[in-house]
Amino acid sequence: MTDPNAASRPVQAVVLAGGQGSRLRPYTDDRPKPMVEIPGTGTPIIGHQLAWLAEEGVTDVVVSCGHLAEVLQQWLESADLPVSVTTVVEPEPLGRGGGLKYAAKHLPHPDRPWYATNGDIWTRFSLREMADFHTERDAVATLALARPRLPWGAVQTDDFGRITDFIEAPPTTHGINAGVYVFSSGFAELLPSLGDHERSTFPRLARERRLAGYPIPQGAYWRAIDTAKDLTEAAKELAALGR
């Protein structure tokens, strides 16, 4: 049976892989953050991301490089990749919004929608369903929303103030920007050439009701790899999930 939504889903993506990764040192002393491997997985973060994107119907990926770009480029050139990859390096620091706009100029289909993901995200959920959500809401941009677990325990009380339960590492009550996006074809034109889109483009789209938030389904795995502790926790979590 033909999928009526297939034509509106992205087949191209940008991976933002240019961050310094200073909080992941010493792992990032000799490699960019997306090249760091979660123990037990056998693949760097970006390898996992490219495999995930391919599974979700993506054929072309632009990787925006920065810190130790040559290390990442060499790995991409030597690896057996499931997608066609183009790497770009900013001629000067452009900020997150400017970097995203610069990378988007190298997408092969400027008239089609596209995905984007931060290069330090390890996750698995249906991008196809997120793309359909984006289309149904006629959004210009859609952010995936995660509810990570708090690093502390929580206390539950009744209306009278009596403690009724202790909850270990509960999920946050609000969704956070998960670093995975769906963008319509005209989105890149709204990005600043220099600066941070999360302080300009996203707030403007939110005021105009053209920004959507897609909750990552319950049970789907998501973690941002920012620190050495995140690496350790992710290794434990993925081992428990048998991944």
C-alpha positions as CSV (number, residue, x, y, z in Angstrom):
1,M,0.0,0.0,0.0
2,T,1.3,3.4,-0.9
3,D,2.0,5.7,2.0
4,P,0.3,9.1,1.3
5,N,2.6,11.0,3.6
6,A,5.9,9.7,2.1
7,A,6.3,12.5,-0.4
8,S,6.2,15.2,2.3
9,R,8.8,13.7,4.6
10,P,12.4,14.8,4.5
11,V,15.1,12.8,2.7
12,Q,17.9,15.2,3.8
13,A,19.4,16.3,7.1
14,V,22.0,18.5,8.7
15,V,24.1,17.2,11.6
16,L,25.6,20.0,13.7
17,A,29.0,18.6,14.7
18,G,31.2,21.7,15.3
19,G,31.1,22.2,19.1
20,Q,34.2,22.3,21.3
21,G,33.0,19.6,23.6
22,S,35.0,21.1,26.5
23,R,33.0,19.4,29.2
24,L,33.8,16.0,27.7
25,R,37.5,16.3,28.1
26,P,39.8,14.4,28.0
27,Y,37.7,12.4,25.4
28,T,37.5,15.5,23.1
29,D,41.2,16.4,23.3
30,D,41.9,14.4,20.1
31,R,38.5,14.2,18.5
32,P,35.3,16.2,18.1
33,K,32.4,15.3,20.4
34,P,30.4,13.4,17.7
35,M,33.4,11.1,17.3
36,V,33.3,10.0,21.0
37,E,32.1,6.4,21.5
38,I,29.7,5.4,24.2
39,P,31.4,2.3,25.9
40,G,29.9,-0.9,24.6
41,T,28.2,0.5,21.5
42,G,31.2,0.0,19.1
43,T,30.4,3.1,17.1
44,P,30.9,6.9,17.6
45,I,27.9,9.0,18.2
46,I,27.7,10.3,14.6
47,G,27.9,6.8,13.3
48,H,24.8,5.9,15.3
49,Q,23.1,9.1,14.1
50,L,23.8,8.4,10.4
51,A,22.4,4.9,10.7
52,W,19.3,6.2,12.4
53,L,18.7,8.8,9.8
54,A,19.1,6.2,7.0
55,E,16.6,4.0,8.7
56,E,14.2,6.9,8.7
57,G,14.4,7.5,4.9
58,V,17.2,10.0,4.8
59,T,19.6,9.7,1.8
60,D,21.7,12.9,2.0
61,V,23.3,14.4,5.1
62,V,25.4,17.6,5.5
63,V,27.7,17.5,8.5
64,S,28.7,20.9,9.8
65,C,32.2,20.5,11.3
66,G,34.3,22.7,13.5
67,H,36.6,21.5,16.4
68,L,39.1,19.0,15.0
69,A,37.1,18.9,11.7
70,E,39.8,16.9,10.0
71,V,39.4,14.0,12.4
72,L,35.7,13.8,11.7
73,Q,36.2,14.2,8.0
74,Q,38.8,11.4,7.8
75,W,36.5,9.0,9.6
76,L,33.5,9.9,7.4
77,E,35.7,9.3,4.3
78,S,36.9,5.9,5.5
79,A,33.7,4.6,7.0
80,D,31.0,2.5,5.2
81,L,28.2,5.0,5.5
82,P,24.5,4.3,4.8
83,V,23.9,7.8,3.4
84,S,25.6,10.3,1.1
85,V,27.6,12.7,3.3
86,T,28.9,16.2,2.6
87,T,31.0,18.0,5.1
88,V,31.2,21.8,5.5
89,V,33.4,24.0,7.8
90,E,32.3,27.5,8.6
91,P,34.8,30.1,7.2
92,E,34.5,31.9,10.6
93,P,32.4,31.3,13.8
94,L,28.8,32.0,12.9
95,G,27.0,31.0,16.0
96,R,24.4,28.2,16.2
97,G,21.9,29.9,13.9
98,G,24.4,31.1,11.4
99,G,26.1,27.7,11.3
100,L,22.8,26.0,10.7
101,K,22.0,28.4,7.9
102,Y,25.5,27.9,6.3
103,A,25.1,24.2,6.4
104,A,21.6,24.3,5.0
105,K,22.9,26.0,1.9
106,H,24.6,22.7,1.0
107,L,21.5,20.5,1.1
108,P,20.9,18.9,-2.3
109,H,17.1,19.7,-2.3
110,P,16.5,23.4,-1.3
111,D,12.8,23.1,-2.1
112,R,12.2,20.2,0.2
113,P,11.9,19.9,4.0
114,W,14.8,18.7,6.1
115,Y,15.8,17.3,9.5
116,A,18.5,18.6,11.7
117,T,20.1,17.2,14.8
118,N,22.8,18.2,17.3
119,G,25.9,16.1,17.0
120,D,25.9,14.9,20.6
121,I,22.5,13.3,20.7
122,W,22.0,9.5,21.1
123,T,18.3,8.6,20.5
124,R,16.0,6.4,18.6
125,F,12.4,7.3,17.7
126,S,10.3,7.6,14.5
127,L,11.4,10.6,12.5
128,R,8.7,9.7,10.0
129,E,6.0,10.2,12.7
130,M,7.6,13.5,13.7
131,A,7.6,14.7,10.1
132,D,3.9,13.8,9.8
133,F,3.2,15.7,13.0
134,H,5.0,18.7,11.5
135,T,3.0,18.6,8.3
136,E,-0.3,18.1,10.1
137,R,0.3,21.3,12.1
138,D,1.4,23.3,9.1
139,A,4.5,24.3,11.1
140,V,7.6,26.0,9.8
141,A,9.8,24.3,12.4
142,T,9.1,21.4,14.8
143,L,11.3,20.6,17.8
144,A,11.4,17.2,19.4
145,L,10.7,17.4,23.1
146,A,12.3,15.1,25.7
147,R,11.5,14.6,29.3
148,P,14.9,13.5,30.8
149,R,15.1,12.1,34.3
150,L,16.2,14.5,37.1
151,P,19.6,13.7,38.7
152,W,18.0,13.9,42.1
153,G,15.2,12.1,43.9
154,A,11.8,13.8,44.4
155,V,9.3,13.9,47.2
156,Q,5.6,13.5,46.7
157,T,3.2,15.1,49.2
158,D,-0.5,15.3,49.7
159,D,-2.6,18.5,49.9
160,F,-1.9,18.8,53.6
161,G,1.8,18.7,53.1
162,R,2.4,15.2,54.4
163,I,5.0,13.1,52.5
164,T,3.4,10.2,50.7
165,D,6.3,8.8,48.6
166,F,9.9,9.1,47.5
167,I,10.5,8.9,43.8
168,E,14.0,8.2,42.5
169,A,15.2,10.2,39.5
170,P,11.7,11.2,38.2
171,P,11.2,12.6,34.7
172,T,10.9,16.4,34.4
173,T,7.4,17.7,34.2
174,H,8.2,20.0,31.2
175,G,9.5,19.0,27.8
176,I,12.9,20.3,26.9
177,N,14.4,20.9,23.4
178,A,15.8,17.5,22.5
179,G,18.1,18.8,19.7
180,V,16.2,17.1,16.9
181,Y,14.2,19.1,14.4
182,V,12.0,19.1,11.3
183,F,12.2,22.2,9.1
184,S,10.1,23.3,6.2
185,S,11.9,24.3,3.0
186,G,11.8,28.0,3.7
187,F,13.1,27.8,7.2
188,A,16.7,28.5,6.4
189,E,15.7,32.0,5.1
190,L,14.5,32.9,8.6
191,L,17.8,32.1,10.2
192,P,20.3,34.7,11.2
193,S,23.5,34.8,9.2
194,L,25.3,35.3,12.5
195,G,24.1,34.5,16.0
196,D,21.7,32.1,17.8
197,H,18.4,31.1,16.2
198,E,17.1,29.9,19.6
199,R,17.0,33.6,20.7
200,S,15.7,35.0,17.5
201,T,14.0,32.7,14.9
202,F,12.4,30.3,17.3
203,P,10.8,32.9,19.6
204,R,9.5,34.8,16.6
205,L,7.9,31.6,15.1
206,A,6.4,30.8,18.5
207,R,4.7,34.2,18.7
208,E,3.4,33.6,15.2
209,R,2.1,30.1,16.2
210,R,4.3,28.5,13.5
211,L,6.6,26.5,15.8
212,A,5.5,23.0,17.0
213,G,6.8,20.7,19.7
214,Y,6.7,16.9,19.1
215,P,6.9,14.9,22.4
216,I,9.3,12.0,22.0
217,P,7.1,8.9,22.6
218,Q,7.3,7.3,26.0
219,G,9.8,4.5,26.1
220,A,11.9,5.9,23.3
221,Y,15.6,6.4,24.3
222,W,17.1,9.9,24.4
223,R,20.2,11.4,25.9
224,A,22.5,14.3,25.2
225,I,26.1,13.4,25.7
226,D,27.6,16.6,27.3
227,T,29.9,15.2,30.1
228,A,31.9,12.2,31.0
229,K,29.1,11.3,33.5
230,D,26.6,11.2,30.5
231,L,28.9,8.7,28.8
232,T,28.9,6.4,31.8
233,E,25.1,6.7,32.4
234,A,24.4,6.2,28.7
235,A,26.5,3.0,28.6
236,K,24.6,1.6,31.6
237,E,21.2,2.6,30.1
238,L,21.9,1.2,26.7
239,A,23.3,-2.1,28.2
240,A,20.1,-2.5,30.2
241,L,18.1,-2.0,27.0
242,G,20.2,-4.5,25.2
243,R,21.4,-2.0,22.6
